[in-house]
Amino acid sequence: MLSTHKALMVQGTTSDAGKSVLVAGLGRVLARRGISVAPFKSQNMALNSAVTKDGGEIGRAQAFQAFACGVEPTVHMNPILLKPNSDCAAQVIVQGKATASMDAIGFQSYKAFAMPPVMASFEILQSQFETILIEGAGSPAEVNLRANDIANMGFAEEADVPVIIVADIDRGGVFAHLTGTLNCLSQSEQDRVIGFVINRFRGDIKLLEPGLDWLEEKTGKPVIGVIPYLQGLMLDAEDAIDTAQSDDKESELFNIVVPVYPRVSNHTDFDALRMHPQVNLQFVRPGDPLPAADLIVLPGSKSVISDLASLRAYGWDKHIAKHLRYGGKIAGICGGYQMLGQRIADPYGMEGEPASVEGLGYLQCETTIEKEKVLTQKTGTLALLGREAPVKGYEIHMGVSTVHGKSPISYKNEGSDNVLFDGLVSEDDVVLGTYWHGVFDSPDACALILQWAGLEKAKQSNLDALREKSIDVLADALEANLDLDLLFPELKLLSKEER
């Protein structure tokens, strides 16, 4: 059994209790003090993913946590990623590469084989960093998932790491959540829990203190800290769609609508638009009518043919046609780009049953879903309206598109002088598609796309700067409210005299 005292695992009483945020914030706290630190999540289930520099796929949250730690993301930070493509099945990605698609029962058996690559990745990170911040998945109290667990206490026991349990008091029932979670654990698992963190507290801490005293007496575990409710932070969502927008909005806004189909992926593409001072971004839930807008953006999809069928079933295709007739513009990213073309074929059944369907027909391209996934980071130039802007992005797709027309993005692969192209713009210049996720994150490119869509005096919005500011606010709150000596007793730089 591997043993380390310079690692810490954050588990939660529920999903969205604050595990991802706590790991990101603690990573920034340690990085500020000159400690090399990396995030790790053995198993993640999410449709928001990122591409590493070496062409692997990991959960978006781990890429964001690496950003907070000031290090380059690698596939070893999230060795197992599950991307659901139906209610009962998911694509399984091991150390950055897709290996299979299997239903939940099949994965239960597969987990026994997944532990070796999980431990191998963990050991690699340990050899490269001073400490590792480990994020659990869901809750360790899910007793039906305990067999061959690789995500929570099963990993903690195998790796012999200390655990803290975080709970969200804003949900209510925080003391029941914490005591109930602890009671669902075996004695050895309870023994490795070093304490609790209460997240998102509002109000006077004195009103909470009797409850904290009761909790410590009841469980014999200390409350390591109470984190206040922090509003207005720009932190990448792990999976749930964040609809919050910047408070700094202008009076007259440019309306952008994003239809949310059942298997929508990488909706973090729109974080820069949510935060843009001139934009009102609306996510539209499945089945709801699309409101009037200046621009409609079709997002990525894990199951393009299925989601295109849903789009038509909701009547969104008719609204898109009306939107174009009245002078609106349409953009599509990855799966949304494929939907805008003439035809989508999945001959090998990579995203469901083998099928071939007509697209929406607005772009002159045809797409075939192939067996190999494209995973790459890209840097290039966006050209619209006779102007150019630098743009960065990343590709995650199994579709290969044959295009006929003008592409908006040009780029060169590393080590080559050949100019390549991505995406397509319609002949009438009202529909745009690209495979590049993250195009709105580049300030100049975002402003140029908004100008193309009709916002003549589009301003720049720097998402990375907003992220940096938010992470620092979070780290400040953790330093002020957590007992860091208790969390990291062997990291001497965290002594109270030095803080």
C-alpha positions in Angstrom: 0.0 0.0 0.0 1.4 3.4 -1.0 1.9 5.8 1.8 2.2 9.6 1.6 1.7 12.4 4.1 2.1 15.1 1.5 -1.2 14.5 -0.2 -4.8 15.4 0.8 -8.1 14.1 -0.5 -11.2 16.2 -0.5 -14.4 14.3 -0.5 -18.0 15.7 -0.3 -21.3 14.8 1.3 -23.0 15.4 -2.1 -22.2 16.3 -5.6 -21.5 20.1 -5.9 -20.6 20.4 -2.2 -17.5 22.3 -3.1 -14.8 19.7 -3.8 -13.6 21.1 -7.1 -13.6 24.7 -5.8 -11.8 23.7 -2.6 -9.0 21.8 -4.5 -8.6 24.8 -6.8 -8.4 27.3 -4.0 -6.0 25.2 -1.9 -3.8 24.7 -5.0 -3.5 28.5 -5.3 -2.8 28.8 -1.5 0.1 26.3 -1.8 1.4 27.7 -5.1 1.6 31.2 -3.6 4.0 29.8 -1.0 6.3 28.2 -3.5 5.1 24.7 -3.1 4.8 22.6 -6.3 1.3 21.2 -6.2 -0.9 19.3 -8.6 -4.6 18.3 -8.7 -5.8 14.7 -9.1 -9.1 13.1 -9.6 -9.0 9.4 -10.2 -12.4 9.2 -11.9 -14.6 12.0 -13.3 -17.9 11.8 -15.0 -18.5 15.0 -17.1 -19.2 16.2 -20.6 -17.0 19.3 -20.0 -13.5 18.2 -20.9 -10.2 19.8 -21.9 -7.2 18.8 -24.1 -3.7 18.5 -22.6 -0.7 19.8 -24.4 0.3 16.2 -25.4 -3.1 15.5 -26.9 -5.0 13.7 -24.1 -8.5 14.4 -22.7 -9.3 15.1 -19.1 -12.1 16.7 -17.1 -12.4 20.4 -17.5 -12.3 20.9 -13.7 -8.9 19.3 -13.4 -7.5 21.6 -16.2 -8.9 24.6 -14.3 -7.4 23.3 -11.0 -4.0 23.0 -12.8 -4.4 26.6 -13.9 -5.0 27.5 -10.2 -1.9 25.6 -9.2 0.2 27.3 -12.0 1.1 24.1 -13.7 0.4 22.5 -17.1 -2.4 20.0 -17.1 -1.6 16.4 -17.9 -3.6 13.2 -18.4 -2.4 11.9 -15.1 -4.4 14.5 -13.2 -7.6 12.7 -14.3 -6.7 9.2 -15.4 -10.3 8.0 -15.8 -12.9 10.2 -17.5 -16.5 9.0 -18.2 -18.4 10.9 -20.9 -22.1 9.9 -20.9 -23.6 9.3 -24.3 -27.0 7.9 -23.1 -28.8 7.5 -19.7 -27.1 4.1 -19.2 -23.8 4.2 -21.2 -20.6 6.3 -21.3 -17.4 6.6 -23.2 -14.5 5.5 -21.0 -11.3 7.5 -21.4 -8.2 6.1 -19.7 -5.1 8.3 -19.3 -6.4 10.7 -22.0 -7.5 8.2 -24.6 -10.9 6.7 -25.3 -10.9 3.0 -24.8 -14.5 1.8 -24.9 -18.2 2.6 -24.3 -19.9 0.5 -21.7 -23.0 0.6 -19.6 -23.0 1.3 -15.8 -23.1 -2.4 -14.9 -20.2 -3.1 -17.2 -18.2 -0.3 -15.6 -18.7 -1.8 -12.2 -16.7 -4.8 -13.3 -14.3 -2.6 -15.3 -13.4 -0.6 -12.1 -11.3 -3.5 -10.9 -9.1 -3.1 -14.0 -9.1 0.7 -13.7 -7.2 0.9 -10.4 -3.8 0.1 -11.8 -3.7 3.0 -14.3 -5.2 5.2 -11.6 -2.4 4.3 -9.1 0.2 4.6 -11.9 -0.9 8.2 -12.7 -1.0 9.1 -9.0 2.6 7.8 -8.5 3.8 9.7 -11.5 2.4 13.0 -10.1 3.9 12.2 -6.7 7.3 11.9 -8.4 6.9 15.3 -10.0 5.3 17.4 -7.3 5.7 18.1 -3.6 2.1 17.5 -2.8 -1.1 16.3 -4.5 -4.6 17.6 -3.9 -7.1 14.8 -4.6 -10.7 15.4 -5.4 -13.3 12.7 -4.8 -16.4 12.1 -6.9 -20.0 12.4 -5.7 -20.1 11.1 -2.2 -18.3 8.3 -0.3 -21.7 7.5 1.3 -23.0 5.9 -1.9 -22.8 2.4 -0.5 -24.2 0.9 -3.8 -21.0 2.0 -5.5 -18.5 0.8 -2.9 -17.4 -2.4 -4.6 -14.0 -1.8 -6.3 -14.3 1.9 -5.7 -11.6 4.0 -7.4 -13.1 7.4 -6.8 -13.5 8.0 -3.0 -12.5 5.9 0.0 -11.4 2.9 -2.2 -8.7 5.2 -3.6 -8.0 6.8 -0.2 -7.4 3.4 1.3 -5.2 2.1 -1.5 -3.1 5.3 -1.6 -3.2 5.7 2.2 -4.0 9.4 2.1 -5.8 11.6 4.7 -9.3 12.8 3.9 -11.4 15.9 4.6 -15.2 16.0 4.0 -16.8 19.1 2.7 -20.5 20.0 3.0 -22.6 22.8 1.5 -24.5 24.5 4.3 -26.5 26.6 1.8 -28.3 23.4 0.8 -29.5 22.9 4.4 -29.1 19.8 6.7 -25.3 20.2 6.9 -24.9 18.4 10.2 -27.0 15.5 9.0 -25.0 15.3 5.8 -21.7 15.2 7.7 -22.7 12.8 10.5 -24.6 10.6 8.1 -21.7 10.4 5.6 -19.3 9.5 8.4 -21.6 6.8 9.7 -21.7 5.2 6.2 -18.0 4.6 6.3 -16.0 1.6 7.7 -13.9 2.2 10.8 -10.7 2.3 8.9 -12.2 4.9 6.5 -13.5 7.0 9.4 -10.1 6.9 11.0 -8.5 8.6 7.9 -11.0 11.5 8.0 -9.0 14.3 9.6 -11.9 16.8 9.8 -14.7 18.7 8.1 -15.1 21.8 6.1 -18.4 23.7 5.9 -18.9 25.6 2.6 -21.0 28.6 1.5 -22.0 29.9 4.9 -24.0 33.2 5.1 -24.5 35.3 8.2 -23.0 35.6 11.7 -20.6 32.7 12.5 -21.5 33.0 16.2 -25.0 31.6 15.3 -23.3 28.5 13.9 -20.8 27.9 16.7 -23.1 25.8 18.9 -23.6 23.5 16.0 -19.9 23.2 15.3 -19.3 22.3 18.9 -22.0 19.6 18.8 -20.5 18.2 15.6 -17.0 18.0 17.0 -18.3 16.3 20.2 -20.6 13.9 18.2 -17.9 12.8 15.8 -14.6 13.4 17.5 -13.5 15.2 14.3 -12.5 18.9 14.2 -14.2 21.4 12.0 -11.2 22.7 10.0 -13.0 25.8 8.8 -16.1 27.5 7.6 -15.9 29.1 4.2 -18.1 32.1 3.6 -20.5 32.3 0.6 -18.5 33.9 -2.1 -20.5 35.6 -4.9 -19.4 36.6 -8.4 -16.6 34.2 -8.8 -15.6 33.1 -12.4 -14.7 29.4 -11.8 -15.0 26.7 -14.5 -18.0 24.4 -13.9 -17.3 20.7 -13.7 -20.6 19.6 -15.4 -23.7 21.6 -14.3 -24.4 24.6 -16.5 -23.7 27.9 -14.7 -26.2 30.6 -15.7 -24.8 33.4 -13.5 -23.7 36.5 -15.4 -21.4 39.4 -14.6 -22.9 42.1 -12.4 -21.1 44.7 -14.6 -23.6 44.8 -17.5 -24.4 47.7 -19.8 -28.0 48.9 -20.2 -28.5 47.8 -23.8 -27.4 44.2 -24.3 -26.7 42.0 -27.2 -28.8 38.9 -26.9 -27.2 35.5 -27.4 -29.2 32.2 -27.1 -27.6 28.8 -26.5 -30.0 25.8 -26.9 -29.2 23.1 -24.4 -29.8 19.6 -25.9 -29.7 16.5 -23.8 -26.0 15.6 -24.4 -24.6 19.1 -24.6 -20.9 19.2 -24.0 -18.3 21.8 -23.1 -20.8 24.6 -22.3 -17.8 26.3 -20.6 -17.2 27.6 -24.2 -19.7 30.3 -23.2 -18.2 31.5 -19.9 -16.6 34.5 -21.7 -19.9 35.5 -23.1 -21.7 35.2 -19.7 -19.1 37.6 -18.3 -19.1 40.0 -21.2 -20.4 43.4 -20.2 -22.4 43.9 -23.5 -23.9 40.4 -23.7 -27.1 38.8 -22.3 -26.5 35.1 -22.6 -29.4 32.7 -22.2 -29.2 29.0 -22.0 -32.5 27.4 -23.1 -33.6 24.2 -21.5 -34.7 21.2 -23.5 -38.2 21.7 -24.8 -38.5 25.4 -24.0 -39.1 27.8 -26.9 -36.1 29.8 -28.1 -36.5 33.5 -27.3 -35.7 36.3 -29.7 -32.0 36.8 -30.1 -29.3 38.6 -32.1 -27.2 35.4 -32.3 -28.0 31.7 -31.7 -25.0 29.5 -31.0 -25.3 25.7 -31.2 -23.0 24.1 -28.7 -21.0 20.9 -28.8 -22.7 17.5 -28.3 -21.5 14.1 -27.2 -24.3 12.4 -29.3 -24.7 14.6 -32.4 -27.3 12.7 -34.3 -29.4 12.1 -31.2 -29.2 15.7 -30.1 -30.1 16.9 -33.6 -33.2 14.8 -33.4 -34.0 16.4 -30.1 -33.4 19.8 -31.6 -36.0 19.1 -34.2 -38.4 17.5 -31.8 -38.4 20.7 -29.7 -39.2 22.8 -32.8 -35.9 24.6 -32.5 -35.1 24.0 -36.2 -38.2 26.0 -37.2 -37.2 28.8 -34.9 -33.6 28.9 -36.3 -35.1 29.2 -39.8 -37.3 32.1 -38.7 -34.4 33.7 -36.9 -32.3 33.7 -40.1 -35.2 35.0 -42.2 -35.5 38.0 -39.9 -31.7 38.8 -40.2 -30.3 36.9 -37.2 -27.0 35.0 -37.3 -26.1 31.5 -36.3 -22.8 30.0 -35.1 -22.0 26.3 -34.3 -19.2 24.9 -32.3 -18.0 21.3 -32.8 -21.2 19.2 -32.7 -23.3 22.3 -33.4 -21.1 23.0 -36.5 -21.8 19.4 -37.7 -25.5 19.9 -37.3 -25.4 23.0 -39.5 -24.1 21.0 -42.4 -25.8 18.9 -45.1 -25.4 15.4 -43.6 -24.1 13.5 -40.6 -23.2 9.8 -40.8 -22.2 7.5 -38.0 -21.5 4.3 -39.9 -19.7 2.5 -37.0 -22.2 3.4 -34.3 -19.7 5.4 -32.3 -22.3 7.6 -30.7 -25.3 5.2 -30.8 -26.8 3.0 -33.4 -25.3 3.3 -36.9 -27.2 6.0 -38.8 -27.0 8.7 -41.5 -29.2 11.8 -41.2 -29.7 15.1 -42.9 -28.3 18.2 -41.2 -29.9 21.6 -40.9 -28.5 22.4 -44.3 -27.0 25.9 -43.7 -23.4 25.1 -44.4 -21.8 23.2 -47.3 -20.2 20.4 -45.4 -20.8 16.7 -44.7 -19.6 14.9 -41.5 -18.7 11.2 -40.9 -18.2 10.0 -37.3 -14.9 8.1 -37.4 -13.4 5.6 -34.9 -10.5 7.8 -33.8 -11.0 10.9 -31.7 -9.3 14.2 -32.6 -7.6 15.8 -29.5 -5.4 18.8 -30.0 -4.7 22.3 -28.9 -4.7 24.9 -31.6 -3.4 28.5 -32.2 -4.3 30.4 -35.4 -6.0 33.4 -36.9 -9.7 34.2 -37.2 -10.7 36.2 -40.3 -14.2 37.9 -40.5 -15.4 41.1 -42.0 -12.1 41.7 -43.7 -10.3 41.8 -40.4 -8.2 39.3 -38.5 -7.7 38.4 -34.8 -5.5 35.9 -33.0 -7.4 32.9 -31.7 -6.7 29.9 -29.5 -8.8 26.8 -29.1 -8.9 23.0 -28.7 -10.5 20.2 -30.6 -12.4 17.2 -29.2 -14.4 15.3 -31.8 -14.7 12.1 -33.7 -16.4 13.7 -36.7 -14.4 14.4 -39.9 -16.1 17.1 -42.1 -15.6 17.6 -45.8 -16.2 21.3 -46.5 -17.0 23.4 -49.6 -16.4 27.1 -49.1 -14.5 29.6 -47.1 -13.1 28.7 -43.7 -12.8 31.4 -41.0 -9.8 30.1 -39.1 -6.3 29.5 -40.5 -3.5 27.8 -38.6 -0.2 25.9 -38.9 0.7 22.7 -37.1 3.9 22.9 -35.0 7.0 22.3 -37.1 5.1 22.9 -40.4 4.8 25.8 -42.8 1.6 24.5 -44.4 -1.4 26.7 -43.8 -4.5 24.6 -42.7 -8.1 25.7 -42.2 -10.9 25.0 -39.8 -14.7 25.6 -40.0 -16.9 27.2 -42.6 -18.8 30.4 -43.2 -21.9 30.4 -45.4 -21.9 32.2 -48.8 -24.3 34.8 -47.5 -22.1 35.3 -44.4 -24.8 34.7 -41.8 -23.9 31.2 -40.6 -20.5 30.2 -39.1 -19.2 26.9 -37.8 -15.9 25.8 -36.2 -14.5 22.7 -34.5 -12.5 24.9 -32.1 -13.8 25.0 -28.5 -12.7 28.0 -26.6 -12.8 30.6 -29.4 -14.7 33.1 -27.2 -11.9 32.9 -24.6 -9.6 34.8 -26.9 -10.5 38.5 -26.3 -9.8 39.7 -29.8 -11.5 36.8 -31.5 -14.5 37.1 -29.2 -14.9 40.8 -30.1 -14.6 40.0 -33.8 -17.2 37.3 -33.7 -19.6 39.6 -31.9 -19.0 42.3 -34.5 -19.7 39.8 -37.2 -22.9 38.9 -35.4 -24.1 42.5 -35.3 -22.6 44.1 -32.2 -20.7 46.9 -34.0 -18.8 48.3 -31.0 -17.9 45.1 -29.3 -15.6 45.4 -26.3 -13.0 42.9 -25.2 -13.5 40.7 -22.2 -10.5 38.9 -20.7 -11.7 35.6 -19.2 -8.3 34.5 -18.0 -8.0 37.7 -16.0 -11.4 37.1 -14.4 -10.4 33.6 -13.6 -7.2 34.7 -12.0 -9.0 37.3 -9.9 -11.6 34.8 -8.8 -9.0 32.2 -7.8 -7.1 34.8 -5.7 -10.4 35.8 -3.9 -11.1 32.2 -3.2 -7.5 31.5 -1.9 -7.7 34.6 0.3 -10.9 33.3 1.8 -9.4 29.8 2.5 -6.3 31.3 4.1 -8.5 33.4 6.4 -10.9 30.6 7.4 -9.2 27.3 7.3 -6.6 25.7 9.7 -3.9 25.2 7.2 -1.5 23.7 9.8 -4.0 20.9 10.4 -4.5 20.3 6.7 -0.8 20.3 5.8 1.2 19.5 9.0 4.4 18.5 7.1 4.6 21.6 4.9 6.6 23.8 7.2 5.9 27.0 5.2 2.4 27.0 6.5 3.3 27.7 10.2 1.3 30.3 11.8 4.4 32.4 12.5 5.1 32.7 8.8 1.5 33.5 7.8 
